[in-house]
Each structure stands twice: as structure tokens, then as C-alpha cells.
Amino acid sequence: MTVDMSQFYEVFFDEAEELLAEAERLLLGIDVADPDIEQLNAIFRAAHSIKGGAATFGFMDMAEITHVLENLLDKIRKQEMALTNEHVDAFLAAKDVIKMQLDGHRHATEVNAEQVGDVSMMLKSLSEGKDAAIPADPLLEQFKPEPEAFKVAEQKPVIELTDADKSKGLKLYDVGLPEVTERDLSNLKDELALLGEIAVYQRQNNAFALMVKTDSSADDIISICSFILDPDALVIHEVGASDAAPAVTASPETSQAAAPVGDDPGYGFFDDDPIIAAIEPVENLAEAKAAQAPTAPVSGDKVKVAEEMGYGLFGKDGQEKQEEGYGFFAPFKPHPDAPKAQMIGDETPVTAAALASAPTAVIAPANAADDRRTQPRREADKAAPQSAESSSIRVGIEKVDQLINLVGELVITQAMIEQRVNALEPVENEALINSVSQLTRNTRDLQESVMSIRMMPMDFVFSRFPRMVRDLAGKLGKKVEFVTIGAATELDKSLIERIVDPLTHLVRNSVDHGIEKPEVRRSVGKAESGTLTLSASHKGGSIVIEVTDDGGGLNRERILAKAAANGLPVNESMTDSEVFNLIFAPGFSTAEVVTDVSGRGVGMDVVKRNITAMGGNVDIRSALGYGTTISISLPLTLAILDGMSVSLGKSVYVVPLNLIVETLQPRAEDLKTVTGEGLMVHVRGEYLPIIALHALFNHPTEITSPTDGVLLILEADGKKSALFVDRLVGQQQVVIKSLETNFKRIPGVSGATIMGDGSVALILDVPAITQMGQTTNYVTGGLAFANQNYSTLDKHINA
Amino acid sequence: MAKTILTVDDSGSLRQMVTFSLKAAGYDVVQAVDGQDGLNKAKEKTVDLVLTDQNMPIMDGLTLIANLRSLASYQKIPILMLTTESSDEMKAKGKAAGANGWLVKPFDPKRLIEVVQKVIGA
């Protein structure tokens, strides 16, 4: 049976990316002084899983580096080595490199080999623990990685027996070794080197083997080896000798075994186990036993192991693999004395120490591994059949957009039908009415499902910042604690993508210019470590993203001076908010960077422009000495709103349903006029301010007393108020159309929608209205303008 | 009737690969994402073979094996460890926990099927 591995590549890539992101998140959150062992374990597991997958699917470059990473992590989690900031930096760098390799395989992007090498070296040097409290265990030498160390050695080293050699009476022997210690191997090599040219390599089963070119006989080799090893465990045969010639072996009873030593198939059974024996068909068992026979000349150690553990060695399997070039599935057989698992690393023919002692004889068998590496996943690009278990599919965004638009149209059409049907005689048309209400429910469900396709959690954006903040803070010599709030808040994908750049700019500014250096902070009595908070939340019909730092804050005087110097129109009577907003002015940003304040201006006009282009709004709050908050509010363009339609005169407005606490018709005795507050309504022990929408919007209506109309009790920003409108029209889902895109931004209105009868209704921006209601000067020119141009607006939106 | 195999691995790609290969060879496959999940799934339906990873969150492979062996229904069910660690120490631990054998990761699907067929037949 053949299985096309490429079909699992995408799953592996996704999984590896997730694991990398998770590892990075954990690394950034780790307390270096007192790391949580569970976190270390989780990071280790991530590296371990990536390594396993990479090796399985043949991405050896990724397997190599994750292997080194895993080794180091293992030492740390076993507390053989103390975690340092250097480690964390190296791990993060490794994550970047692995991601680069991943992208290289996945999207055929460029992989910077130099960077890979650098990181690999860094991890290795850390792994040697030069500044960690780790005993200089000679066995650790074994882990001193070599670049070759991670290539799969399945080719025998190239010691060739030339004709010239033959004429000199030289012979080439292949000596299969039992499991040997590093030291024994090294000694053996030294001894055998006296006989002639030798090379050490590792078999597919990780057992070591030697090639010896010498004029001595096989018996000589055996006798030399017998000083160090049990000679019965050796398998020697002459390379290039005619096939008929029997292989020279140390133990005669195993002489037919020309097969390389114990090509361990990488699996086994504990055969004193009744379960396997019971289940396994007898023929199979016999066959297995037979297959086992030729491999009998395994090493002394191995035989012992086999006896104790009763596992079968299927030599022929291993050989087959070798011939077919499936060598990268070589099983891992670590050195028995090795303190920890080495998977690919053990494939190295010799360790660095061994290299040093026999520098000329070692030939790294790397070619095959290299070939395999270049083979990666081009094939996988040919639409690999999706496995039935795939949990996600990839669809072009334009298809989703088209779907959303169509559903939007459907919702409007459906609303029209509903309105027509509701005008019909209910008894006669009962069946029709029922079907239409069913259609209404279905449409709503469909719309919700379709909309959710595009929604992504803010975490998608937020997750990139911890790393950036950390790096930046490190570079600037600052201490910054990074906090995110509301990462699960969902936002439309298109907005998510477009918010990244402005947000990156703001976060960078906050670290660069907002948060002070530790010594400055200490001198003003703040904690050395500054806090940078990134939050996302729903507020009314918008999503509010805030970047808050507890740094030095904005300096009003300096901004004014700077603005004046840049020729911006300023005066002393401007409010703080107006002054702070000057930093968004294009003229401001051209200035050279001046300490603490003006640096903020660099590129801020671009930020503002980007956000405005998304129909959003940027606002700054700042207190000198205490910090700055930059608040971005994005309208829910494309989003759907559960709304309550209310009438005012001849127009209909939509109020977001989630902000309505209750609706009521007040009695005259519940209304009170309070000095300085205007008209209030008494609702269950609370006095709430009444906001008359007709007065606020300067909108003509017949109903001017709350007792004749309806009050909507609204709650926004934790404050309650009563909105006075004429009538309730009905509850419905509306598709939000952006006013900013189609017309212009109007205070108190967050968007517009098309009603069932085709008319346009404005969606109220409740928090803004609440605020406007509380200021006396609430009638805005913009809105009056909007009313005058209502027909123009209508045309725009319907266009 | 097709035999059912429970594969326990926290790596989705590995699990899928194993599942796909086993299904292609005509087995039914139940997947579990960690030891605890594996234990629950194993209790739901007694399978014919368990293949488990060692290094997993929540419950590791050895604990899973030990837990399975404490169930009456799993006394005679073969369990194989799929592990990157094949040290004798790990094998001894696996055996002590009650595993019947091991298969070293990474492995290729062919070998997996080969081993599975040896254990429970085609």
C-alpha cells in the first residue's frame, strides 16, 4: 500500500504554525527567574510535536532545528539547566527560523540559510551550557551537534577499493558493531586506524559500523576489536569480494548473515506477551520468526536486549527500506548511556570528539539526505486530495464576500416580502404567512452563519504584539509589561487586516515615546516596568480598540508650541482633546523627532488616515505624567444589527436592540424637570434624563410630549437614559450600510440601512446620542445638513 | 467486520496520517487527542488495538496504557506505543505499563500497516 504523504502536508503546516504561535505566546509569558514547569513542558511538547511531524513528512531541515531546540528545552525542563533571558531570545529566534522554513516548504518562499545556521549555532552553544550549572558530563560531548549530525545517514561512507588498492593487496571490510559507548567507539577507531584507512558510519538502525581498508585479514580486525568489544558481536564482511565468498564473521554459527547488523525495523513486541501471540496467526508468527533468523548476529548487547524484552528484529524490512530510499524513517536507537533522546542527531557517523581524533577518515554520508530535502512538496501543490477528516477548507475571500453581499440582498428582499405579506388578510392567507415567517427565520440563520465566516478574533492581530513589544523594549532598554484585553472580540476579516498597520504604529509609538526608561520612571515614583495595554471591546455598534500606556503622557504646551511652529492654526483656548488631536495633523508629522512629545507625531497622520478610510475614528486621552490612551473605534461595516425600528415624524430610525433595556409610555406624574438636567423620567426609583430625538435631530414631528410617545430606556457606557421617540415600529435585523463610505460621517448616526419597503433608515449611535443629549448644544450642523440632503443620501446608499 | 483501532496522538497531522493509512488498509479508526480522551473513547467502545503516542498533554501514553490495563475489557487488547523515544528505558517503562510493543516515530505508513497486520491481522 502506498500512501501519498503530501496530502497531510497542509494539516501539518497548519498544526506547526499553531504550535509555533503557542510556543511563542508561552515564551513571552514565561517568568525567567521562576519558570512554570507546566509552561516549559508545553513549549517542549510543541517543539517535540513539530519535530515528529517534520521528520515524518520529510521536512528534514525543520526536524533538524527543532531537534536542537527540543534538546535544549529538555535540559531546561528537567532543570539540568537554568532558564535565562538568553535562552528565551534564542528560542524566539528559533521560532522565527522554523516559521521561515515552514513558509519555505509551504509557499516556496526564500529560506535564509545563514540565519538558520546562526540560530542553530546559538542553540547549540547554549545547549553546551557554558554558563549554566551543568556538570561537564563527557557524554554531553555526544550531543555537541555538527551540521552533518542531523542529516540522515543511510549511505555507506565512500571508501572505495580501487584497482590500485587491490593490486596492493588491500581489502575493504565492513564491520558491524554492537551497541557501543562513545568512548569505546573512539578507542576502537584509534586502534583500527593503525591497520589502514577507516571510516565510521551509522546504519539505519543507528548502530555504528566501520569501513576499514587494510591489508590485514578479517581475523586481525576481530582480534583488535576483541580488546574492546565482545568479538562474537561483530559482523565483518569483505566488500567487493565475490558474492560466492562467504562473509567473514566472528561467530561461525551465524555465518550466513551477510545482512547488515540488526536493521531494526523500528518496532517490536514484547513476545512473552500472550496477547500478541494469541492473536497473531500462526503462519505469520512463523514467518516472523524466520525473518528474525538471518539477523541473529546482532550485537551482544542487542541479543541480550532481545532476550529480555523479546522483541523481534525484522532485518529484511530494514534492508528493504534502505534499498527503496526510505531511510529517513530510520528508527531511532539512542545510545544506552545517553541521557536523553536524540532522534536525528544520532545518525551522525561520529561525534565531534570522535571527529577530532580521526579527522581524515570520516566521510559524512550526506548526499542522500540532501537529495531528499530538495524533493519536498512541489507535488503537494497539485491539489492533494483532502482527507475526509480535514476540519477546514480554504476559500477565496472574494467568494465569501460575494456570498455576504448576496445574503445582504436576500435579507432586504425577504423583509420586503414580509412587509407585503403582513398587509394581507391573516385568516385567508394563513399558510402563506406561516411560510414567510419560516423563511424569515431561515434567512436570519443563514445571514448569521454567513457573517460569522468573515469574523475573526482580534487575537489574530494582538498575538503579533507581545513579541514586537518585547524586542522593542529590549532594544530601547525599557521594561514593558504587555497586557491584552478582549482578544476574543470578533471583527470582520477585512478590518482585522487593515487595522494591523495602524495598530503596529501606535504600539511602537507607545513603547518608543510613551513609556519612560526605568530610571526615569523610578525617579517619578512609578514602577520601573511600564504597562502597555491593548484592548478590544464592543461598544454600541462599534468596536473600540485602545492602546493605553502608563508613560509620560502628552504635553499640551509642547504640542501647541510645535504646532504653532509648524504653521498650524492654534490658540490657547483649545480644549485638551483638540490639542492632542493636533498630532494627527499632517503638518505635525513632518517634524524631526524631538523627545517625548513630538516623536508621537511621526506618521500619526497616516494612522489617522488609514482608520478614517475604514470609517473609523481615532481619539486621544492623555494626562501628563500618567499616560496616554489612543482609542480607535471602528464601525461595524458589513455587520448585521438586531434593531428596533422607531418612528419619528415621517422617518424611521433603527436603535440597536442590545442597548435597549426596556420601553415604556410614561405617565405625566413620572416626569420631572430638574434644574440643570432638563426633563427626567422616574423609572423604578431611578431618575433618567430624557433625550428627545426630535429635538436632538431637529426633526419635525407632531408628538412633543413624552406621555404621547414612547421612551426607550437605553444603557450605554454604563449610563442609562431615556430616548423619546414617536412610536415603536418593529424589531428586525438590518444590514448596516456605512454612511461614511456612501455619504459622510454624521454625529449620532452609526450607519444606515435599507428597510423592507426600500426606504433608507438611519441607525442611531446610542453612546454618541447619550452624550449629545447631556450637552445642551446638541443640534449639529452636520445633521441638519443630512436632513436637507436626505434624498441625496438615499440615492448614494441605494447606488 | 472491520477491526477497530484507537489512535491516540496530540498531533493532528500524525493522527490523520495514521487514520488515513489504517482506513486505507481496511480498518475502522477511532481518534483521540490525548490520554484522557483516549481513555474515554476506549471505554465507549472496546477496540481491537490501541496505538498511542507517549508525549501528550493532560495524560501521557504510559498513564493511558496503565489505565487501560486496569479495565477488565482491556486485559487482552493489544496496545502499541508510537513514540520518538525508543530507549530501552522507555521500552521497559512501556512494557511495565502493559504495552505489547512499540513503533518508533517517524515511521512510514507502510510499516505501520505491516506492524498492525502482524498484531491483529488484516
Chai-1 contact restraints between the chains, C-beta under 6 A:
chainA,res_idxA,chainB,res_idxB,connection_type,confidence,min_distance_angstrom,max_distance_angstrom,comment,restraint_id
A,M1,B,I113,contact,1.0,0.0,6.0,A-B,restraint_1
A,V3,B,S21,contact,1.0,0.0,6.0,A-B,restraint_2
A,V3,B,P109,contact,1.0,0.0,6.0,A-B,restraint_3
A,F8,B,S13,contact,1.0,0.0,6.0,A-B,restraint_4
A,F8,B,Q16,contact,1.0,0.0,6.0,A-B,restraint_5
A,F8,B,M17,contact,1.0,0.0,6.0,A-B,restraint_6
A,V11,B,G12,contact,1.0,0.0,6.0,A-B,restraint_7
A,V11,B,S13,contact,1.0,0.0,6.0,A-B,restraint_8
A,V11,B,Q16,contact,1.0,0.0,6.0,A-B,restraint_9
A,F12,B,S13,contact,1.0,0.0,6.0,A-B,restraint_10
A,E15,B,G12,contact,1.0,0.0,6.0,A-B,restraint_11
A,E15,B,S13,contact,1.0,0.0,6.0,A-B,restraint_12
A,H48,B,N55,contact,1.0,0.0,6.0,A-B,restraint_13
A,S49,B,S11,contact,1.0,0.0,6.0,A-B,restraint_14
A,G52,B,T84,contact,1.0,0.0,6.0,A-B,restraint_15
A,G52,B,K105,contact,1.0,0.0,6.0,A-B,restraint_16
A,G53,B,S11,contact,1.0,0.0,6.0,A-B,restraint_17
A,G53,B,S13,contact,1.0,0.0,6.0,A-B,restraint_18
A,A55,B,P106,contact,1.0,0.0,6.0,A-B,restraint_19
A,T56,B,P106,contact,1.0,0.0,6.0,A-B,restraint_20
A,G266,B,V104,contact,1.0,0.0,6.0,A-B,restraint_21
A,Y267,B,W102,contact,1.0,0.0,6.0,A-B,restraint_22
A,Y267,B,L103,contact,1.0,0.0,6.0,A-B,restraint_23
A,Y267,B,V115,contact,1.0,0.0,6.0,A-B,restraint_24
A,G268,B,G101,contact,1.0,0.0,6.0,A-B,restraint_25
A,F269,B,N100,contact,1.0,0.0,6.0,A-B,restraint_26
A,F269,B,G101,contact,1.0,0.0,6.0,A-B,restraint_27
A,F270,B,K95,contact,1.0,0.0,6.0,A-B,restraint_28
A,D273,B,N100,contact,1.0,0.0,6.0,A-B,restraint_29
A,I275,B,K76,contact,1.0,0.0,6.0,A-B,restraint_30
A,I275,B,P78,contact,1.0,0.0,6.0,A-B,restraint_31
A,I275,B,N100,contact,1.0,0.0,6.0,A-B,restraint_32
A,I276,B,P78,contact,1.0,0.0,6.0,A-B,restraint_33
A,I276,B,N100,contact,1.0,0.0,6.0,A-B,restraint_34
A,I279,B,I120,contact,1.0,0.0,6.0,A-B,restraint_35
A,M309,B,K91,contact,1.0,0.0,6.0,A-B,restraint_36
A,Y326,B,D108,contact,1.0,0.0,6.0,A-B,restraint_37
A,F329,B,P106,contact,1.0,0.0,6.0,A-B,restraint_38
A,F329,B,F107,contact,1.0,0.0,6.0,A-B,restraint_39
A,F329,B,D108,contact,1.0,0.0,6.0,A-B,restraint_40
A,P331,B,V104,contact,1.0,0.0,6.0,A-B,restraint_41
A,F332,B,S86,contact,1.0,0.0,6.0,A-B,restraint_42
A,F332,B,V104,contact,1.0,0.0,6.0,A-B,restraint_43
A,K333,B,S86,contact,1.0,0.0,6.0,A-B,restraint_44
A,P334,B,S87,contact,1.0,0.0,6.0,A-B,restraint_45
A,A341,B,E85,contact,1.0,0.0,6.0,A-B,restraint_46
A,M343,B,T84,contact,1.0,0.0,6.0,A-B,restraint_47
A,S387,B,Q16,contact,1.0,0.0,6.0,A-B,restraint_48
A,S387,B,F20,contact,1.0,0.0,6.0,A-B,restraint_49
A,E389,B,Q16,contact,1.0,0.0,6.0,A-B,restraint_50
